[in-house]
Amino acid sequence: MKNKGYEMNTLQILSFVGFTLLVAVITWWKLRKADTGSQQGYFLAGRSLKAPVIAASLMLTNLSTEQLVGLTGQAYRSGMSVMAWEVISAIPLIFLALIFLPRYLQRGIATIPDFIEERYDKTTRIIIDCCFLIATGICFLPIILYSGALAFNSMFHVTETFGISQHTAIWLMAVVLGISGILYAVVGGMRAIAIADVINGIGLVIGGLMVPLFGLMAMGKGSLSEGITRLTQDHSQMLNSIGGSNDPVPIGAALTGLILVNTFYWCTNQGIVQRTLASKSLSEGQKGALLTAVLKMLDPLILVLPGVIAFHLFQDLPKADMAYPALVNKVMPLPLIGFFSAVLFGAIISAFCGFLNSASTLFSLGIYRRLINEQASPDKLVTVGRRFGFIVAVISVLVAPWIAYAPQGLYSWMKQLNGIYNVPLVTIVIMGFFFPRIPALAAKVAMGLGIVSYITINYLVKFDFHFLYVLACTFCINVVVMLLIGVIKPRATPFKFHDAFAVDMKPWKNVKIAAVGVLFAMIGVYSGLAQFGGYQTRWLTILSYAITAAVVVYLIYSSWQTRHSAPVVYVSDAKDKA
């Protein structure tokens, strides 16, 4: 039995190492002649990313193990309603394509705080920089490492193999993941991350869809159809996409506070937005954002359905966050466990590198250049960014194992903690877009008021009130306060957007049509799953799918027509040529 176990581990390790080395070699090969030494090349990949690369990079940063482990754990406890975190992301991604990205690229900014400084002032920018850096060091990166370490400890049986405690195993895995992330991000910058993301993104979609497929077969004793029948008939309430008042994401909270949280994540979170800031043109950035929104429709299958399947297969897990690695171990063939572990490794590294690269960018371009050395050369800024990234990585490795003692589940704890600063930031960015007379004072007051009020209500007073509703309330309060300050003490001159000519600003001609298709696809996914959970939404589902299909057909036809249509020759042009 021991030899068999050793053989099984060997298969896992060989497939894991093989795929990981393949990704590393391809990344190195593509990176040989790339510009990673300059400021633009290191931080923004030379502003050269196209839509597929942007979408793959966004998805892989988002679909890291804190999503796979944390969201699957929530689904294990509460069912499909937690998919709101992912599917409703389509709305903020539409906001990104239509509202946020055009303004960011028009200004030619490298970071979100760059815009904050231009719109408000230097002090406001430094406040935002500090919020981002603190959140990255003690929240984003440690959670990525902890969830990844948790998954790898379970899938490779590190605790049992080495005879060590789970805390030690998680710390050991966090160190390994942290070192790997440093090598990718600090050495290669954004381009290395983006190249690896394309390969890992394909593997993640394939591997992520294989987990529920094998899970359904396990439910059906080898029969996929029997597994689906059992899924839809036994405990069918677990498939309901509409969250009730006692669910982790009530539908009311999903349509208010959750949209605000996701707008922060997709539209103002430096670790995410930096991918689109590196786009070759506005058109490519818009396509990348909306392609990401389409791919988010697969998330219920990849992130949430495995939790429901795990609920059917075993209901005695000590921690809900163990559901995903336990399911992978139970249903996946051994060589595929190694392959999927390699894909997860890529997802972890992508998310870790993305936020680490963003922290380096924020510190070197924001804090260092403005407060320490205003005359720093571009090469010096890159060097400082790399060193700071290393320091942040070390801090995150030290913090990661202690997340195991958080009182709530991983995912809920992460979202609540991020709520301290994310909605106030979204507020000041949105108000800065649409109200040109609002002064810097309003932004500072909104940040302070939002942070203090959220901490007071959610952590000190502890009202029996869902934290997403609290965030919605703080958003409304901040908007009113900023408007009042704008009336009482407006800017001397209204803020105007000026074109920095950093990239081609011609928008994608089908961006609005595609946005409509994405919106109805989201409604269709929601209403379709609600039917399985007992809601009568048949006609809404049919209508949503019909409109989505019509938009897809139109986009395909439009693309074909653009490629095959003859160039238009005007009469005046023809005469001139004659």
C-alpha positions in Angstrom: 0.0 0.0 0.0 2.9 2.3 0.8 4.5 1.6 -2.6 1.2 2.3 -4.3 0.8 5.6 -2.4 4.4 6.5 -3.5 3.5 5.7 -7.1 0.4 7.8 -6.9 2.4 10.7 -5.5 5.0 10.3 -8.2 2.3 10.6 -10.9 1.0 13.7 -9.4 4.4 15.3 -8.9 5.6 14.4 -12.5 2.5 15.9 -14.1 2.7 18.9 -11.9 6.4 19.6 -12.5 6.0 18.9 -16.3 3.2 21.4 -16.9 4.8 24.0 -14.6 8.1 23.8 -16.4 6.4 24.0 -19.7 4.8 27.3 -18.7 8.1 28.6 -17.3 10.0 27.7 -20.5 7.4 29.3 -22.8 7.3 32.4 -20.7 11.2 32.7 -20.7 11.2 32.2 -24.5 8.7 34.9 -25.1 10.4 37.2 -22.7 13.9 37.0 -24.1 13.7 40.1 -26.2 11.0 41.9 -24.3 11.5 45.2 -22.6 11.3 44.6 -18.9 14.0 47.0 -17.8 12.2 50.3 -18.6 9.5 51.8 -16.5 6.8 51.3 -19.2 8.0 47.8 -20.0 8.2 46.6 -16.4 5.0 48.1 -15.0 2.7 48.2 -18.0 4.2 45.6 -20.4 4.9 48.5 -22.8 1.2 49.1 -23.3 1.0 46.3 -25.8 -1.5 43.8 -24.4 -4.4 42.7 -26.7 -7.9 41.6 -25.8 -7.3 37.8 -25.4 -4.2 38.4 -23.2 -6.1 41.0 -21.1 -9.0 38.7 -20.6 -6.9 35.7 -19.7 -4.8 37.8 -17.3 -7.9 39.3 -15.6 -9.5 35.8 -15.3 -6.5 34.1 -13.9 -5.9 36.9 -11.4 -9.5 36.7 -10.3 -9.7 32.9 -10.3 -7.0 32.3 -7.7 -7.3 29.9 -4.9 -9.0 32.4 -2.6 -11.9 32.2 -5.1 -11.7 28.4 -5.6 -11.3 27.6 -1.9 -13.3 30.4 -0.4 -16.3 30.6 -2.7 -16.6 26.8 -3.0 -16.6 26.7 0.8 -19.5 29.2 0.9 -21.4 27.1 -1.7 -20.8 24.0 0.4 -22.6 25.7 3.2 -25.2 27.7 1.4 -25.7 26.6 -2.2 -25.5 28.4 -5.6 -26.7 31.8 -4.3 -23.1 32.8 -3.6 -22.4 32.9 -7.3 -23.6 36.5 -7.1 -20.0 37.4 -6.3 -18.9 36.2 -9.7 -21.8 36.5 -12.1 -22.8 40.0 -11.1 -19.2 41.0 -11.9 -20.5 41.4 -15.5 -22.1 44.7 -14.5 -18.9 46.3 -13.2 -17.0 44.9 -16.2 -19.4 46.8 -18.4 -18.8 49.9 -16.3 -15.1 49.3 -16.9 -15.4 49.1 -20.6 -17.8 52.0 -21.1 -17.0 54.5 -18.3 -13.7 53.8 -16.4 -11.3 52.6 -19.0 -11.8 55.4 -21.5 -11.1 58.0 -18.8 -8.0 56.1 -17.5 -6.5 55.6 -20.9 -7.3 59.1 -22.1 -5.2 60.4 -19.2 -2.4 57.9 -19.9 -2.1 56.9 -16.2 0.0 54.0 -14.9 -1.9 53.7 -11.6 -5.3 54.5 -10.1 -3.7 56.9 -7.6 -2.2 58.7 -10.6 -5.8 59.7 -11.5 -6.6 60.5 -7.9 -3.7 63.0 -7.8 -4.6 64.6 -11.1 -8.3 64.9 -10.1 -7.8 65.9 -6.5 -4.3 66.5 -5.0 -1.1 64.9 -3.9 -2.2 64.3 -0.3 -5.3 62.4 -1.4 -3.1 60.3 -3.7 -0.7 59.4 -0.9 -3.7 58.4 1.3 -5.0 56.0 -1.4 -1.4 54.7 -2.1 -1.1 53.8 1.6 -4.5 52.1 1.7 -3.6 50.0 -1.3 -0.2 49.0 0.0 -1.5 48.1 3.5 -4.3 46.1 2.0 -2.0 44.3 -0.4 0.6 43.4 2.3 -1.8 42.2 5.1 -4.9 41.1 3.1 -4.7 40.4 -0.6 -1.3 38.6 -0.8 -1.6 36.7 2.5 -5.1 35.4 1.6 -3.8 34.2 -1.8 -0.9 32.4 -0.2 -3.0 30.9 2.6 -5.7 29.6 0.3 -3.1 28.2 -2.1 -1.2 26.6 0.8 -4.4 25.1 2.1 -5.2 23.6 -1.3 -1.7 22.2 -1.9 -1.4 20.8 1.6 -4.5 18.8 1.0 -3.8 17.7 -2.6 -0.2 16.7 -2.0 -0.8 15.4 1.6 2.1 17.5 2.9 1.1 17.2 6.6 1.0 13.4 6.4 4.0 12.9 4.1 6.4 15.0 6.3 4.7 14.3 9.6 4.3 18.0 10.5 1.5 20.1 11.8 -1.0 21.7 9.5 0.2 25.2 10.6 3.8 24.3 9.7 2.7 22.8 6.4 0.8 25.9 5.4 3.7 28.1 6.4 6.1 25.9 4.3 3.8 26.0 1.3 3.3 29.7 1.6 7.1 30.2 1.5 7.4 28.1 -1.6 4.5 30.0 -3.3 5.9 33.3 -2.2 9.4 32.6 -3.6 7.9 31.4 -6.9 5.8 34.6 -7.1 8.8 36.8 -6.5 10.7 35.2 -9.3 7.9 35.8 -11.8 6.8 39.3 -10.8 10.0 40.9 -9.5 12.2 39.6 -12.3 9.8 39.7 -15.3 7.3 42.3 -14.5 3.8 42.6 -16.0 4.8 41.0 -19.3 6.0 37.8 -17.7 2.7 37.6 -15.8 0.6 38.2 -18.9 2.4 35.6 -21.0 2.1 32.9 -18.3 -1.5 33.8 -17.8 -2.5 33.0 -21.4 -1.2 29.4 -21.0 -2.5 28.9 -17.4 -5.8 30.5 -18.3 -6.5 27.8 -20.9 -5.5 25.1 -18.4 -7.6 26.7 -15.7 -10.8 26.7 -17.8 -10.2 23.1 -18.9 -9.2 21.8 -15.4 -11.9 23.9 -13.6 -14.6 22.4 -15.8 -13.2 18.9 -15.3 -13.7 19.0 -11.5 -17.5 19.3 -11.6 -17.7 16.9 -14.5 -15.8 14.2 -12.5 -17.8 15.2 -9.4 -21.1 14.6 -11.1 -19.9 11.2 -12.3 -18.9 10.4 -8.8 -22.4 11.4 -7.6 -23.9 9.1 -10.3 -21.6 6.1 -9.5 -19.9 6.5 -12.8 -22.8 7.9 -14.7 -22.9 11.5 -15.7 -26.7 11.5 -16.4 -27.4 9.9 -13.0 -25.2 12.5 -11.3 -27.1 15.3 -12.9 -30.4 13.7 -12.0 -29.3 13.4 -8.4 -28.0 17.0 -8.3 -31.3 18.4 -9.6 -33.6 16.2 -7.5 -31.8 15.7 -4.1 -31.5 19.0 -2.1 -32.6 21.0 -5.2 -32.7 24.1 -3.0 -28.9 24.2 -3.1 -29.2 25.2 -6.8 -31.3 28.3 -6.2 -29.4 31.3 -7.4 -31.7 33.8 -5.6 -30.2 34.4 -2.1 -32.7 34.6 0.8 -32.3 36.8 3.9 -30.3 34.2 5.7 -27.9 33.4 2.8 -24.4 34.8 2.6 -25.5 37.0 -0.3 -29.2 38.0 -0.1 -30.5 39.2 -3.4 -31.1 42.7 -2.1 -27.5 42.9 -1.0 -26.3 41.5 -4.3 -28.0 44.4 -6.2 -26.7 47.1 -3.9 -23.6 46.7 -1.8 -22.2 43.8 -3.9 -22.2 45.8 -7.1 -20.3 48.5 -5.3 -17.7 46.0 -4.0 -17.3 44.5 -7.4 -17.0 47.9 -9.0 -14.1 48.6 -6.7 -12.5 45.2 -7.6 -12.9 45.4 -11.4 -12.7 49.2 -11.9 -10.4 50.7 -9.3 -8.4 47.9 -7.8 -4.8 48.4 -9.0 -4.0 44.7 -9.1 -6.8 44.2 -11.6 -7.0 47.4 -13.5 -3.3 47.4 -14.3 -4.0 44.7 -16.9 -6.3 47.0 -18.8 -4.0 50.0 -18.4 -1.4 48.0 -20.3 -3.8 47.5 -23.3 -2.6 48.4 -26.8 -5.6 50.6 -27.4 -9.0 51.5 -26.0 -10.7 49.1 -28.4 -8.5 46.2 -27.2 -9.1 47.1 -23.6 -12.9 47.2 -24.0 -12.9 43.9 -25.8 -10.7 42.4 -23.1 -13.1 43.7 -20.3 -16.2 42.4 -22.0 -14.6 39.0 -23.0 -13.8 38.7 -19.3 -17.5 39.4 -18.5 -18.5 36.6 -20.8 -16.0 34.2 -19.2 -17.4 35.1 -15.8 -20.6 33.3 -16.9 -18.6 30.0 -16.5 -17.7 30.8 -12.9 -20.8 29.1 -11.4 -19.6 25.9 -13.0 -15.9 26.3 -12.0 -16.2 28.0 -8.6 -19.7 27.3 -7.1 -21.0 24.0 -8.5 -18.1 22.1 -7.0 -19.2 23.3 -3.5 -22.7 21.9 -4.1 -21.3 18.6 -5.4 -19.1 18.4 -2.3 -22.2 18.9 -0.2 -23.7 15.8 -1.8 -20.6 13.7 -1.5 -19.5 14.5 2.0 -21.2 16.5 4.6 -18.8 16.0 7.5 -15.8 18.3 6.7 -14.3 20.1 9.7 -14.0 23.3 7.7 -16.1 24.4 4.7 -13.0 25.8 3.1 -11.7 22.2 2.7 -14.5 21.4 0.3 -12.6 22.2 -3.0 -9.3 20.3 -2.3 -11.3 17.4 -0.8 -13.4 17.2 -3.9 -10.4 17.3 -6.2 -8.7 14.5 -4.2 -11.8 12.4 -4.3 -12.9 12.6 -7.9 -9.9 13.5 -10.2 -7.7 10.8 -11.7 -4.2 11.0 -10.2 -2.3 12.4 -13.3 -5.0 15.0 -13.7 -4.6 16.0 -10.0 -1.0 16.9 -10.8 -2.0 18.8 -14.0 -4.7 20.7 -12.1 -2.4 21.4 -9.3 0.0 23.0 -11.8 -2.9 25.1 -13.1 -3.8 26.1 -9.6 -0.2 26.9 -9.0 -0.3 29.2 -12.1 -3.5 30.8 -10.8 -1.9 31.5 -7.4 1.3 32.9 -9.0 -0.7 35.1 -11.4 -2.8 36.6 -8.6 0.2 36.9 -6.3 2.3 38.5 -9.0 -0.4 40.8 -10.2 -0.9 42.4 -6.8 2.8 42.3 -6.0 3.6 44.1 -9.3 0.9 46.6 -8.5 2.3 47.3 -5.0 5.8 47.8 -6.6 4.2 50.2 -9.1 2.4 52.2 -6.4 5.4 52.5 -4.1 8.0 53.5 -6.8 5.8 55.8 -8.9 3.7 57.1 -6.0 5.5 57.1 -2.6 9.2 57.0 -3.6 9.1 59.4 -6.6 6.9 61.9 -4.7 8.2 61.8 -1.2 11.7 60.4 -1.3 13.4 61.1 -4.6 11.6 63.3 -7.1 14.6 63.2 -9.5 14.7 59.3 -9.7 15.5 58.0 -13.1 13.2 55.4 -14.7 15.8 52.7 -14.1 16.0 53.7 -10.5 12.2 53.5 -10.1 12.2 49.9 -11.5 15.0 48.9 -9.1 13.2 50.4 -6.1 9.9 48.7 -7.2 11.6 45.3 -7.3 13.1 45.7 -3.9 9.9 46.9 -2.4 8.0 44.0 -4.0 10.4 41.6 -2.3 9.8 43.2 1.1 6.0 43.0 0.6 6.3 39.4 -0.5 8.2 38.5 2.7 5.6 40.2 4.9 2.7 38.4 3.2 4.5 35.0 3.7 4.8 35.8 7.4 1.1 36.8 7.7 -0.5 34.1 5.6 -0.5 31.1 8.1 -2.4 33.2 10.8 -5.4 33.6 8.5 -6.4 30.1 9.6 -7.5 31.6 12.9 -10.0 34.1 11.3 -13.4 33.7 12.9 -15.4 33.5 9.7 -14.9 31.5 6.5 -12.0 32.7 4.3 -14.1 34.4 1.6 -16.5 36.2 3.8 -13.7 37.4 6.1 -11.8 38.7 3.1 -14.7 40.6 1.7 -15.6 42.2 5.0 -12.1 43.3 5.7 -11.7 44.9 2.2 -14.9 46.8 2.8 -13.0 49.1 5.2 -11.6 51.1 2.3 -13.0 49.8 -1.0 -16.3 51.6 -1.3 -15.0 55.0 -0.1 -12.4 54.7 -2.9 -15.0 53.8 -5.5 -17.1 56.8 -4.3 -14.4 59.4 -4.8 -13.4 58.0 -8.3 -17.0 58.1 -9.5 -17.7 61.5 -8.1 -14.4 62.7 -9.6 -15.6 61.5 -13.1 -19.0 63.2 -13.1 -18.8 66.2 -10.8 -15.9 68.4 -11.9 -16.4 71.0 -9.2 -15.9 68.7 -6.2 -12.7 69.6 -4.4 -9.9 67.5 -2.8 -11.3 68.3 0.6 -14.4 66.3 -0.3 -12.4 63.3 -1.2 -10.4 63.3 2.0 -13.6 63.7 4.1 -15.3 60.9 2.2 -12.3 58.5 2.7 -12.1 59.2 6.4 -15.9 59.2 7.0 -16.4 56.0 5.0 -13.7 54.1 6.8 -14.7 55.2 10.3 -18.4 54.6 9.8 -17.9 51.1 8.3 -15.6 50.0 11.1 -18.0 51.5 13.7 -21.1 49.8 12.3 -19.6 46.5 11.3 -17.0 45.8 13.9 -17.5 48.0 17.0 -21.3 48.4 17.4 -22.0 45.2 15.5 -25.6 45.8 14.3 -27.4 42.7 13.0 -27.1 44.1 9.5 -25.4 42.5 6.5 -22.1 44.1 5.7 -23.1 44.7 2.1 -26.0 46.8 3.2 -23.7 48.7 5.4 -21.4 49.4 2.5 -24.4 50.6 0.4 -25.4 53.0 3.2 -21.8 54.4 3.5 -21.7 54.9 -0.2 -24.9 57.0 -0.1 -23.7 59.0 2.9 -20.4 59.7 1.2 -22.1 60.8 -2.0 -24.3 63.3 -0.1 -21.3 64.6 1.9 -19.2 65.1 -1.2 -22.0 66.9 -3.0 -22.5 69.2 0.0 -18.8 70.1 0.2 -18.8 70.6 -3.6 -21.6 73.2 -3.2 -20.2 74.9 -0.1 -16.5 75.0 -1.2 -16.2 74.0 -4.9 -13.0 73.8 -6.9 -11.8 77.2 -8.3 -11.8 75.7 -11.8 -13.7 72.6 -13.0 -11.6 69.5 -13.7 -11.3 68.6 -17.4 -10.1 65.4 -19.0 -7.2 66.0 -21.4 -5.9 63.4 -23.9 -2.4 62.2 -23.1 -2.2 60.4 -26.5 -0.7 57.3 -24.7 -2.7 54.8 -26.8 -5.2 54.8 -29.7 -8.5 56.1 -28.1 -10.8 54.9 -30.9 -13.5 52.8 -29.1 -14.7 49.3 -30.3 -17.6 50.0 -32.5 -19.6 47.1 -31.1 -18.9 47.8 -27.4 -22.5 48.8 -26.5 -24.1 45.9 -28.4 -21.7 43.5 -26.7 -22.5 45.0 -23.3 -26.2 44.4 -23.8 -25.5 40.8 -24.7 -23.4 40.3 -21.6 -26.1 41.8 -19.4 -28.8 39.4 -20.8 -26.4 36.5 -20.5 -26.0 37.3 -16.8 -29.8 37.5 -16.4 -30.2 34.2 -18.3 -27.7 32.4 -16.0 -29.5 33.7 -12.9 -33.0 32.9 -14.0 -32.0 29.5 -15.4 -30.5 28.3 -12.1 -33.4 29.9 -10.2 -35.7 27.5 -12.0 -33.9 24.5 -10.6 -34.2 26.0 -7.2 -38.0 26.3 -7.4 -38.5 29.8 -8.9 -40.8 30.1 -11.9 -38.6 32.1 -14.3 -39.0 30.1 -17.5 -40.1 33.0 -19.8 -37.4 35.3 -18.4 -34.8 32.6 -19.1 -36.0 32.1 -22.7 -36.1 35.8 -23.4 -32.6 36.3 -22.0 -31.1 33.5 -24.0 -32.8 34.7 -27.2 -31.4 38.2 -26.8 -28.0 36.9 -26.0 -28.0 34.6 -29.0 -29.1 37.5 -31.3 -26.2 39.7 -30.0 -23.7 36.9 -30.6 -25.0 36.3 -34.1 -24.7 40.1 -34.8 -21.2 40.3 -33.5 -20.1 37.3 -35.6 -21.7 38.8 -38.7 -20.2 42.2 -38.0 -16.7 40.7 -37.5 -17.1 38.7 -40.8 -18.3 41.8 -42.7 -15.4 43.9 -41.4 -12.9 41.3 -42.6 -14.4 40.6 -46.0 -15.9 43.9 -47.1 -14.1 45.8 -49.9 -12.7 49.2 -49.0 -14.9 52.1 -49.8 -13.7 54.4 -52.6 -15.3 57.8 -52.8 -16.0 59.5 -56.1 -13.6 62.3 -55.4 -10.9 59.9 -54.4 -11.4 57.9 -57.7 -11.0 61.1 -59.8 -7.9 62.1 -58.0 -6.3 58.6 -58.6 -7.4 58.8 -62.2 
